């Protein structure tokens, strides 16, 4: 798992081994609201906002759930639920309950990404991600899937490690950006999920520009869609969508 500006991968070194710790799964679920929602009367929408907000509050007693608005930032999504749990079944239960709400009748998933936490093979340091503590979320999170070329994993470990050290060095120049790296090998279509937290989108953009110039960048196959999300309470999100 990486911290701050460290983008790491799960390709194993010759001496690495699987961990027996309790798994932590991450789910980034993006939803698009049906335009018919806006035709409901304000009283119904107000009650729906409270209903959805209470659902998230209850869910947070069993897992961690953060809520973000993507309204007006992309055409394919209006809000995102970031779920963190020790089981995918708990995520399914919450998703089922989401669809049972009034708002749930008017939403469709546009992107759903699943990943889990792993210790990086490129660092012996163990970091506790902000979302695993009571640390206050930053204003923005930029979420995207990340895929490396198969050629990358066939390189000698020491060669990959050297390139990753350059990559990590660039990331550490931007302490204003908090990175949460998680791994999707075998459980979703991408290799990794990246979630950059920041209070300044331009500083994040500066980081990405510099990361493009590292040697690791040659092996990147995919890093889109890159989705900017604004941290907000669920009731405020529901009231904002019209």
C-alpha positions as CSV (number, residue, x, y, z in Angstrom):
1,X,0.0,0.0,0.0
2,X,1.3,3.4,-0.9
3,X,1.2,6.7,1.0
4,X,1.2,10.3,-0.3
5,X,2.6,10.2,-3.8
6,X,3.7,6.6,-4.1
7,X,2.3,4.6,-6.9
8,X,3.2,1.0,-6.4
9,X,2.4,-2.4,-7.9
10,X,1.8,-5.9,-6.6
11,X,4.3,-7.7,-8.9
12,X,6.1,-10.0,-6.4
13,X,9.8,-10.1,-5.7
14,X,11.4,-13.6,-5.5
15,X,11.2,-13.5,-1.7
16,X,7.8,-12.0,-1.3
17,X,4.9,-14.0,0.2
18,X,1.2,-13.6,0.7
19,X,-0.1,-11.9,3.9
20,X,-2.5,-13.6,6.3
21,X,-4.0,-10.4,7.6
22,X,-7.7,-9.7,7.4
23,X,-8.5,-8.5,3.9
24,X,-9.7,-5.0,3.3
25,X,-11.8,-4.5,0.2
26,X,-12.5,-1.2,-1.6
27,X,-15.4,-0.5,-3.8
28,X,-15.8,2.7,-5.9
29,X,-19.4,2.8,-7.1
30,X,-20.5,5.7,-9.4
31,X,-24.1,6.4,-10.1
32,X,-26.1,8.4,-12.7
33,X,-29.4,9.9,-11.8
34,X,-32.4,9.5,-14.2
35,X,-33.7,12.9,-15.3
36,X,-37.2,11.8,-14.2
37,X,-36.0,12.4,-10.7
38,X,-36.2,16.1,-11.2
39,X,-39.9,15.9,-11.8
40,X,-40.6,14.7,-8.2
41,X,-42.0,17.3,-5.9
42,X,-39.7,19.0,-3.4
43,X,-41.2,17.3,-0.4
44,X,-40.6,13.8,-1.8
45,X,-37.0,14.7,-2.8
46,X,-36.4,16.2,0.7
47,X,-37.6,13.0,2.4
48,X,-35.5,10.9,-0.1
49,X,-32.4,12.9,0.8
50,X,-32.9,12.2,4.5
51,X,-33.7,8.5,3.9
52,X,-30.5,8.0,1.9
53,X,-28.4,9.9,4.4
54,X,-29.7,7.8,7.3
55,X,-28.8,4.7,5.2
56,X,-25.2,5.8,4.8
57,X,-25.0,6.7,8.6
58,X,-26.2,3.2,9.5
59,X,-23.8,1.6,7.0
60,X,-20.9,3.4,8.6
61,X,-21.5,1.5,11.8
62,X,-20.6,-1.8,9.9
63,X,-18.1,-0.5,7.3
64,X,-16.6,2.7,6.1
65,X,-18.5,4.7,3.5
66,X,-17.5,8.1,2.0
67,X,-19.8,10.0,-0.3
68,X,-18.8,12.3,-3.1
69,X,-20.5,14.5,-5.7
70,X,-19.4,14.3,-9.4
71,X,-22.3,16.5,-10.5
72,X,-21.4,18.6,-13.6
73,X,-17.8,17.2,-13.8
74,X,-18.6,14.3,-16.1
75,X,-21.6,13.3,-18.2
76,X,-21.8,9.7,-17.0
77,X,-22.0,10.1,-13.2
78,X,-23.6,12.3,-10.5
79,X,-22.2,10.8,-7.3
80,X,-19.9,8.2,-5.9
81,X,-19.9,5.9,-2.9
82,X,-16.5,4.8,-1.7
83,X,-16.9,1.7,0.4
84,X,-14.2,0.0,2.6
85,X,-15.0,-3.3,4.2
86,X,-13.6,-6.6,5.3
87,X,-16.1,-8.4,3.0
88,X,-17.6,-7.9,-0.4
89,X,-20.9,-9.2,0.9
90,X,-21.3,-6.2,3.1
91,X,-20.9,-4.0,0.0
92,X,-23.6,-6.0,-1.8
93,X,-25.9,-5.6,1.2
94,X,-25.5,-1.8,1.1
95,X,-25.9,-1.7,-2.6
96,X,-29.1,-3.6,-2.3
97,X,-30.4,-1.2,0.3
98,X,-29.4,1.7,-1.9
99,X,-31.7,0.4,-4.6
100,X,-34.5,-0.1,-2.1
101,X,-34.7,3.7,-1.3
102,X,-36.8,6.2,-3.2
103,X,-33.7,7.7,-4.9
104,X,-32.5,4.1,-5.7
105,X,-35.4,3.8,-8.1
106,X,-34.0,6.6,-10.2
107,X,-30.3,5.7,-10.4
108,X,-28.1,3.4,-12.5
109,X,-24.5,2.4,-11.9
110,X,-22.1,3.9,-14.5
111,X,-18.8,2.5,-13.1
112,X,-18.1,0.0,-10.3
113,X,-14.5,-0.8,-9.3
114,X,-13.4,-3.4,-6.8
115,X,-9.9,-3.7,-5.2
116,X,-8.2,-4.7,-2.0
117,X,-5.2,-3.6,0.1
118,X,-1.8,-5.2,-0.1
119,X,1.6,-4.5,1.2
120,X,3.9,-3.1,-1.6
121,X,6.8,-5.2,-2.6
122,X,8.9,-2.0,-3.2
123,X,8.7,-0.7,0.3
124,X,9.2,-2.2,3.8
125,X,7.4,0.7,5.3
126,X,3.8,0.1,6.4
127,X,1.4,3.0,6.1
128,X,-2.1,3.5,7.4
129,X,-4.2,5.1,4.7
130,X,-6.3,8.0,5.8
131,X,-9.5,6.2,5.0
132,X,-8.6,3.6,7.5
133,X,-8.4,6.1,10.3
134,X,-10.5,9.0,11.6
135,X,-8.4,11.4,9.5
136,X,-10.7,14.0,7.9
137,X,-11.2,13.4,4.1
138,X,-9.6,16.0,1.8
139,X,-11.9,18.1,-0.4
140,X,-11.3,16.1,-3.6
141,X,-10.5,12.6,-4.5
142,X,-9.5,11.7,-8.1
143,X,-10.3,8.0,-8.8
144,X,-9.1,5.9,-11.8
145,X,-8.3,2.4,-12.8
146,X,-4.6,1.7,-13.7
147,X,-3.3,-1.0,-16.0
148,X,0.4,-1.8,-16.7
149,X,1.7,-3.7,-19.7
150,X,2.5,-7.4,-19.3
151,X,6.1,-6.6,-20.3
152,X,6.4,-4.7,-17.0
153,X,5.9,-7.8,-14.9
154,X,8.4,-9.8,-17.0
155,X,11.2,-7.3,-16.1
156,X,13.7,-8.3,-13.4
157,X,12.5,-7.2,-10.0
158,X,15.6,-5.0,-9.3
159,X,15.0,-3.2,-12.6
160,X,11.3,-2.5,-11.7
161,X,12.3,-1.5,-8.2
162,X,14.8,1.1,-9.6
163,X,12.1,2.6,-11.8
164,X,9.6,2.6,-9.0
165,X,12.0,4.5,-6.8
166,X,12.2,7.3,-9.3
167,X,8.4,7.3,-9.5
168,X,8.1,7.4,-5.7
169,X,10.6,10.2,-5.5
170,X,8.5,12.4,-7.7
171,X,5.4,11.6,-5.6
172,X,7.1,12.7,-2.4
173,X,7.6,16.1,-3.8
174,X,3.9,16.6,-3.4
175,X,2.9,16.1,0.2
176,X,-0.3,18.0,-0.5
177,X,-1.5,14.9,-2.3
178,X,-2.5,11.7,-0.5
179,X,-2.5,8.6,-2.5
180,X,-4.5,5.4,-1.7
181,X,-3.3,2.5,-3.9
182,X,-5.2,-0.7,-4.0
183,X,-5.0,-3.9,-6.0
184,X,-7.5,-5.4,-8.4
185,X,-5.5,-8.4,-9.8
186,X,-8.0,-11.3,-10.3
187,X,-11.0,-9.5,-8.8
188,X,-11.7,-6.8,-11.3
189,X,-10.6,-5.7,-14.9
190,X,-7.8,-3.4,-14.0
191,X,-4.5,-4.0,-12.1
192,X,-4.9,-1.3,-9.5
193,X,-7.3,1.4,-8.3
194,X,-5.8,4.8,-7.5
195,X,-7.5,7.3,-5.3
196,X,-5.6,10.6,-5.0
197,X,-6.9,12.9,-2.2
198,X,-6.1,16.6,-2.3
199,X,-7.4,20.1,-1.5
200,X,-5.9,21.6,-4.6
201,X,-6.6,20.1,-8.1
202,X,-3.9,22.1,-9.8
203,X,-1.2,20.6,-7.5
204,X,-2.5,17.2,-8.3
205,X,-2.3,18.1,-12.0
206,X,1.3,19.2,-11.5
207,X,2.0,15.8,-10.0
208,X,0.5,13.9,-12.9
209,X,2.5,16.0,-15.4
210,X,5.7,15.0,-13.7
211,X,4.8,11.4,-13.3
212,X,4.3,11.2,-17.1
213,X,8.0,11.9,-17.5
214,X,9.2,8.9,-15.4
215,X,10.4,5.6,-16.9
216,X,7.5,3.7,-15.4
217,X,5.1,5.8,-17.6
218,X,6.3,3.8,-20.7
219,X,4.6,0.7,-19.3
220,X,1.2,2.3,-18.5
221,X,-1.6,0.8,-20.7
222,X,-4.6,2.6,-19.2
223,X,-5.2,5.3,-16.6
224,X,-8.7,6.4,-17.5
225,X,-11.5,7.3,-16.8
226,X,-9.9,9.8,-14.4
227,X,-12.9,10.9,-12.3
228,X,-12.8,14.0,-10.0
229,X,-15.0,13.7,-7.0
230,X,-16.0,16.4,-4.4
231,X,-16.4,15.2,-0.8
232,X,-19.9,16.1,0.5
233,X,-22.5,14.7,2.9
234,X,-25.1,12.4,1.2
235,X,-28.1,14.6,2.1
236,X,-26.4,17.6,0.4
237,X,-25.6,15.5,-2.6
238,X,-29.2,14.3,-3.1
239,X,-30.5,17.9,-2.7
240,X,-28.0,19.1,-5.3
241,X,-29.0,16.8,-8.1
242,X,-32.3,18.7,-8.9
